[in-house]
Amino acid sequence: MVTFLKEQGFNDSEITVSLPSIEDRQAQGYVDPNVRYRYSAKVNLSVYTPQIDLMLNARKQMINLVKEDIAIASQDYGNSAEFLFTDLNSVKPLMVQEATQNGREVAEKFAKDSDSRLGKIKTASQGQFTISDRDSSTPYIKQIRIVSTLSYYLND
């Protein structure tokens, strides 16, 4: 599997291999007579990379590992792919700017509807950023949301 990942373009520093977990199938209380092999070994591989396109392509190519009798189990608890967004600081200034502009537009509408004029900002707080998957089928596409609170003075 490590060879496969390297062939896909990943390097050693991006691949982590866990210690193997060995199961003796005959040591269990019930022994299935149809079990072909007595021992079963499992190893978890983790790939930490900023190369999302490379990872998505490698996931598509993993079906080829079946030809080499390598079983892939990605549905086990804790063994699914995670795509982490780690560059909030690059989008934060623009998001705060847009939130402030949107807040002002809403406040201007409120002022107009109440026959008032919008004054200066009374208080403002940045609020919380949330990062979530767009949906369960595309966890590599993130939605980032900011909640900002802006209070304005209204002038009559």
N, C-alpha and C positions, 0 to 999 in steps of 0.2 A: 504494500500500500504506500509506503514511503517512496519507493521507486516511482510509482504511478504519480504521486503528487509532484515529485521533482520533474518528471516528464511533462507535466502540465505547466511548469514554469515557477513553482515555488522553491524557495531555498531552505536550507537546514534551520536557519534562525526563525522561520515562520512555522515550522512543524514541531509539534510536541507529541511524544509517544508515552503513554502511561505504562506502568508495570502490568504485566499480563495477569489475568485472573483465570486460574485453572480450576475446572470443576471435574470431580470424579463422579461420573454418572452411576457407577455401581455402588458407591458409598451411600446412596440415598436409600430410604426405606423401601421404596418401590422401584424395581428395576424393569424397565421396558425391554422385552426381549428383542424388539425391532431396532434398538439403538445400535448403530454400526460401530461407533467408536466409543471407547470407554471414557476418554478425556475430551473435554471441550475447553478451548482457550479463547479468551476475549481480550482484546487490546483496544483502548480508546486512543484515537488520534485527534489532535486539535490543530487547527490551522488559524493562526492569527496573522492577518494580512490586510493592508489597505487596498489591495488589488481586487475589488469587488467583481469586475467583469471576468477576471481570471478564475475566481472562485465559482461564479455561476456557470462558466463553461466546464470547469472540472466536475461539478455536480452532475452535469449532463453526461459526461464521459464515464462516470463511475459504473454504469451498467456494464461496461466492458470488463470490469473486474470479475464478473460472474464466470467469464470464460476461463479465468485462472483459479476457479474454485474458491474465491474469496467472498464470503458472505458479508453483506453490509446491513447493519441494523441501525437505522437512524431514528426509529420511533420510540426507543427506550427513553424513560424519564431521564432528563438531563443530557441526552445525547443528540439534541437537535441543533441545527445551525442557528447561530445568533449573529445578527449584524448590528454592531454598536456604532453609534454616532459619537465621535470623540472630538469634534471640532466646533463646539458651540460658540467659542469666541470669534470665529470668522463670520458668523451670521448674526451675532448678537447686536452689534451697532445698528445694522439696517433694520432688524426686527423692532428694536426700541424706537427708531425713527418712524417706521410705518405705524406702529401702535400709537405713537403720539399724534401723528397726522390724522389717523382714523378717529382717535378720541376727540380731536379738535373739530373734525367734520360733524360728528354726532352732537357735540356740545353746541356748535353753531346752529344746527337744525333745532335743537332744544330751545336755544335762545330766541330764534326767529319765531318758533311756534308759541312762545310765551311773551311775544312783543318786547323782548329785551335785547340788549347788545352783549356780546360775549366779552368779558374782561380778561385779565391775565390769569395765569394758572395760580390757584391758591395752594394746592398740594399735589404732589405726584409721587407715585411709588412704582418701581419697575415691576414688581410682582414676580411670579414664578414662571419658569420655562418648563414645558413638558415635551418630551420626545417619545413618540410612539410609532409603531409600524403602521403603514398605510392600511394594510389588511393582512390576514394570515397567509395569503398566497404570495405576497411580495414583501417579506420582512426586510429586504435590503433598501426599500424605499421608505423614508421616514417622513413623519409629519412633526413639525416643530411649532409649538404654540406658546405665546407669551400672554400673560394676563397683567395688564397695567391698569392702575387706578389714577385717574386725573380728575381733579376738582377745579372748576373755574369760578371766577366771580361773574355774576350777572349784573349788568348795569341797566337801569330803567331809562 
